[in-house]
Amino acid sequence: MHECSVDAEVQQRWADPEEKRQWYAGAQKYWSEADPTNNGVLGGYERVHPADAEDSLRFMWKNKLCRRTGPTPGSRALDVAAGVGRVTDAVLLRVCDTVDLLEGAQPLLDAAKEKLAPHGDRVGEYICAPMQDFAPAAGRYNLIWLQWCVGCLADDDLVAFLGRCRAALAPGGLIVVKDNVQEEEDSDTYLVDDDDNSVMRTREYFEKMLTERCGFEIVVQARARLKCSELHPVRTYALR
């Protein structure tokens, strides 16, 4: 990780059209070449997967955001930046009847198709598109899940994408964001990862983005319990 000492450097990179194009192209290259396994999409931390899935289900059940007894009949979820279908397989298919996957790297999406084949038609669409260009159909989803992906988008693109996600919610639908945040109050706004061209935002800055720029209500939030002290803090947000 490279700590950006001047937040303006990041903003300037995102403000310049060619710089931003290179930002996204670098991320696309990184994920297209990643090992198409749980270990690859988790950056070598495959051991976190069981605790992460357990934590996500606990968050949904504890806060009465879904049924404990099985998928809600007729419900549909979108797994954003779905990778190899890790979250779809372990979490979303236990919550919703049908899950669509959105992933920008075709090799990862191909691996997801193979992994999820046993679920048959409970897995709906496999969509290969970058988040910054994708617009889900209006009113289609009861649940939209974004995990470890919001740092890939420039601020303005993230706000725009979340707005499109909100328009894609069915009545009573929910957006869940689960991602790393910087908890230190005196941190720079962004911690930059030059390997995959992503940022980790401070918790304060990110929550202001969600509420002030996006206009969401944070229904509930919690710090994830992933049983791995090597990782930066992870927080889960349920939004409406």
ZIWOVEN-V458962 format. One record per residue. N is the residue number from 1. PHI is phi in whole degrees, -180 to 180 (* if undefined). NEAR is the number of other ideal C-beta (glycine too) atoms within 10 Angstrom. D_LAST is the distance of its C-alpha to the last C-alpha in whole Angstrom. Layout:
BEGIN
N|PHI|NEAR|D_LAST ; N|PHI|NEAR|D_LAST
END
This chain:
BEGIN
1|*|10|32 ; 2|-117|9|33 ; 3|-83|11|32 ; 4|-78|17|32 ; 5|-79|8|34 ; 6|-125|10|33 ; 7|-59|13|29 ; 8|-61|11|31 ; 9|-63|13|32 ; 10|-69|19|29 ; 11|-61|15|27 ; 12|-66|11|31 ; 13|-63|17|31 ; 14|-74|17|27 ; 15|-78|12|29 ; 16|-85|12|32 ; 17|-56|8|31 ; 18|-71|8|34 ; 19|-62|11|33 ; 20|-69|16|29 ; 21|-59|10|31 ; 22|-67|13|33 ; 23|-58|20|30 ; 24|-70|19|28 ; 25|-65|11|31 ; 26|-64|15|32 ; 27|-66|21|29 ; 28|-61|16|29 ; 29|-63|13|33 ; 30|-59|16|32 ; 31|-76|24|30 ; 32|-69|13|32 ; 33|-100|11|35 ; 34|-69|19|33 ; 35|-62|13|34 ; 36|-79|22|32 ; 37|-139|15|32 ; 38|-57|20|29 ; 39|-64|15|32 ; 40|-66|18|31 ; 41|-75|26|28 ; 42|-99|19|28 ; 43|62|14|30 ; 44|90|9|33 ; 45|-109|15|31 ; 46|-56|14|31 ; 47|-63|14|32 ; 48|-78|20|28 ; 49|-54|18|27 ; 50|-60|12|27 ; 51|-67|14|26 ; 52|-66|26|23 ; 53|-63|16|22 ; 54|-61|15|23 ; 55|-64|21|21 ; 56|-64|22|18 ; 57|-66|17|19 ; 58|-61|14|19 ; 59|-59|22|16 ; 60|-69|23|14 ; 61|-70|14|17 ; 62|-60|11|18 ; 63|-93|14|14 ; 64|55|9|15 ; 65|-95|15|12 ; 66|-158|23|15 ; 67|-83|14|18 ; 68|-77|10|21 ; 69|-84|6|24 ; 70|140|10|23 ; 71|-58|18|20 ; 72|-70|15|19 ; 73|-56|8|21 ; 74|78|10|20 ; 75|-84|19|17 ; 76|-137|20|16 ; 77|-119|29|15 ; 78|-119|29|15 ; 79|-96|28|17 ; 80|-87|25|17 ; 81|53|23|20 ; 82|-71|29|21 ; 83|59|28|25 ; 84|-95|29|27 ; 85|83|28|24 ; 86|-59|23|24 ; 87|-74|27|21 ; 88|-56|26|21 ; 89|-66|22|24 ; 90|-92|17|24 ; 91|-127|26|20 ; 92|-68|30|18 ; 93|-73|20|21 ; 94|-91|18|21 ; 95|-111|23|18 ; 96|-122|25|18 ; 97|-63|17|21 ; 98|-132|19|21 ; 99|-131|29|19 ; 100|-98|23|20 ; 101|-116|27|21 ; 102|-115|22|21 ; 103|-149|27|23 ; 104|-85|24|25 ; 105|-105|24|28 ; 106|-60|13|30 ; 107|-61|16|32 ; 108|-70|25|29 ; 109|-66|21|28 ; 110|-63|15|32 ; 111|-66|21|32 ; 112|-64|24|28 ; 113|-59|13|30 ; 114|-68|11|33 ; 115|-62|19|31 ; 116|-93|20|29 ; 117|-53|10|32 ; 118|-62|9|32 ; 119|-82|14|29 ; 120|59|7|30 ; 121|-78|7|28 ; 122|-71|15|25 ; 123|-96|23|24 ; 124|-87|15|24 ; 125|-92|12|24 ; 126|-109|17|25 ; 127|-108|17|24 ; 128|-100|14|26 ; 129|-163|12|24 ; 130|-75|19|23 ; 131|-56|23|19 ; 132|-67|16|20 ; 133|-110|10|22 ; 134|-96|17|20 ; 135|-126|13|18 ; 136|-68|19|16 ; 137|-64|10|17 ; 138|-62|11|15 ; 139|70|11|13 ; 140|-84|17|15 ; 141|-117|24|13 ; 142|-86|21|11 ; 143|-146|24|10 ; 144|-120|26|11 ; 145|-115|26|13 ; 146|-119|25|14 ; 147|-131|22|17 ; 148|50|20|19 ; 149|-145|23|19 ; 150|-67|25|17 ; 151|-71|21|20 ; 152|-76|24|22 ; 153|-100|24|20 ; 154|-61|18|22 ; 155|-52|18|19 ; 156|-63|14|19 ; 157|-70|17|19 ; 158|-67|25|16 ; 159|-60|15|14 ; 160|-66|16|15 ; 161|-65|23|14 ; 162|-64|24|11 ; 163|-65|15|11 ; 164|-69|14|13 ; 165|-65|23|10 ; 166|-60|16|8 ; 167|-67|13|11 ; 168|-87|19|12 ; 169|-79|21|9 ; 170|-73|15|11 ; 171|-53|6|10 ; 172|80|7|8 ; 173|-71|19|7 ; 174|-142|19|6 ; 175|-109|24|7 ; 176|-117|24|9 ; 177|-117|25|11 ; 178|-128|23|15 ; 179|-162|21|17 ; 180|-71|22|20 ; 181|-138|23|20 ; 182|-90|22|23 ; 183|-87|13|23 ; 184|-69|12|26 ; 185|-70|8|26 ; 186|-97|6|29 ; 187|-75|17|28 ; 188|-63|18|28 ; 189|-59|18|25 ; 190|-121|22|25 ; 191|-112|22|27 ; 192|-99|18|28 ; 193|-105|18|29 ; 194|-77|10|32 ; 195|-73|12|32 ; 196|-112|15|29 ; 197|54|20|28 ; 198|-140|22|25 ; 199|-127|23|24 ; 200|-111|22|23 ; 201|-91|23|21 ; 202|-69|19|21 ; 203|-59|19|18 ; 204|-60|15|19 ; 205|-66|16|19 ; 206|-66|23|16 ; 207|-66|17|13 ; 208|-67|13|15 ; 209|-59|17|14 ; 210|-64|21|10 ; 211|-88|13|10 ; 212|-89|9|13 ; 213|-84|14|14 ; 214|-92|18|10 ; 215|77|12|9 ; 216|-80|20|6 ; 217|-93|9|5 ; 218|-83|13|7 ; 219|-65|14|7 ; 220|-160|14|10 ; 221|-145|16|12 ; 222|-159|16|16 ; 223|-80|13|19 ; 224|-72|21|20 ; 225|-110|13|23 ; 226|-107|19|25 ; 227|58|13|29 ; 228|-147|12|30 ; 229|-71|5|31 ; 230|-77|7|31 ; 231|-88|15|28 ; 232|-65|12|26 ; 233|-56|15|23 ; 234|-122|20|20 ; 235|-124|17|16 ; 236|-114|20|14 ; 237|-122|21|10 ; 238|-102|21|7 ; 239|-124|23|4 ; 240|-136|12|0
END
